[in-house]
Amino acid sequence: MNKAIQAFLTGIFITFILDFFLFLGVLLNYIELYNIELFYNILFADNQNGYLFFGLTLILGYIIVYLNNYKISLFVVGSLSFLVSLTLFESIGHSVGEAMFMKRDTVLETSKRTYSGDILYEGREHITFYEHNLNKIIKINKKDLKK
């Protein structure tokens, strides 16, 4: 197999595993905390940054296949694995989920009502919203919002 193809496939594999644990920690410690109805595969697919994934794929593939220093390769992959696995801890996974999805102090308007609060998650068809006046998490259909 061509060494460039091997580096690319190795990079994709390692990046995919890192992404899996990142999104697993966010799902367990942020999405499920707010009872947001969302499957893992939708969370993973809809919130994937293609540029970051592709860039990390190339960098990791190069480090693992072309760099002949196993200590550096092990250090880089081990450090990234350690950092990503930290999202499995409740406080860190929640903080990462907030950084990725939460939009604070937002005002949303429908034809019937104005909502003031925090967007917890914006999905394909619905927005999960924490309404400050009601002190309640509500789900708002995107079709009902005024543009």
N, C-alpha and C positions, 0 to 999 in steps of 0.2 A: 504494500500500500504506500502511496506517496506520503512523504513525511508531512507535507502541508495539510493534506486531508486528515491524516492522523491527528495532527495538532488541533485542527478545527473540531473534529468529532470529540476529542478528549475535552476540549474547552467547553463544548456544548453540554457534555455529560456532567462535568463538575459544576458548571453554572446552574444547570437545571436542579441539581441536588441542593445547592445553596439557596436557590429561589424557593424550592419546596419547603425547606425548614423556615425560611423567613415568613412566607405566607401562612404556614401552619401556626407559627407563634402568634401572628396577627389574628388569625381566625379564632384560636382558642382564647386569647386574652383581650380581644377588642370586639370582634364581631359577635361572639357568643355572649359577652358581657351585656351588651345592649339588646340582645335577642333579635338581631337583624336576620331576617330570613334570606339566607344566601348559602349556596353550595360552594364547596372549596374550589371546584373546577371553574366556576364563573368568577370567583374572586381572583383566582390565579390568572385566568385568561384576560379578563377585562382590565386588570391593573398592572399588566406587564409593560415595562418600559423597554421597547425594542432596541433602542440605541444603547442603553446601558447593558442589556443582555448580550447584544452582539459585541460590544466593546470588551466586556468582561470575558466573553468566550474567546476572543482573539488573544487577549493578554494572558489568560490562564493557559490556553493551549500552547502559546509560545513558551511560557515559563516551564511548563511540564515537559514538552517534547524537545524543544530546541536548546534550552538551558541545561547543560550537563552537570549542574550542581544540584544534587538531590537535597542538600540541606536547605537551600534557598526555596526550592519547590515545595518541600515539606513545610517550611516555615510559612510561606504565603498561603498555601491551601489550608494548613492547620489554623492559622490566625483567622482567616475568613470563616472557616467552619465554626470556630469558637465564637466569633462575633455574631454570626447568624443564629447559632443555637441559644444565644442569650435571650432571643425573643420568646423562647419557651417559658421564661420566667414571667410571672404575671405583670409586674410593674414595668418591665422593659418592653414586653409585647404590647401592653396597653399604650405606652408612650410612642412606640413606633406606629401603631395603628392610628393614634391621634395625629401624628405628624403626616401620615399618608392621606387620611380621609377627612378629618374634622375641619370644618370651617366655622369659626366662632363668630358670634354677633352678626348673624345674617337675617335679612328680612325677606320673606317670600310672600307673594301676593297671589291669591286666587280670585275668582270672580265674587266669592262670598266672604272671604276673610283675609286678613293680613296676619302672618305668623312672624314672631320675633324670637330668635333663639340660635341654636347651633345645628349645623348640618353634621350628622354623625356619619352618614354614608350616602353617596349618590350612586344609585344603581342604574340599570338600563331603563326601567320604566317608573321606578319610585324613588323618592328621597326619604330617608329615615332622618327625622328631625326632632330635636329636643326643644319643645316649646317652653320658654321661660315663664310665661304667664300661667300656663296650665300645670307646670312642673310635671310634664308627661312627655313620653316619647310617642310621636305620631308618624304615620306613613302618609306621604303626600304623593299623589299621582302627578307625574311630570306634565301630562296633557292638560291638567287643570290650572297650571301656573300661567300667569300673565307674562308675556314676553317683555 
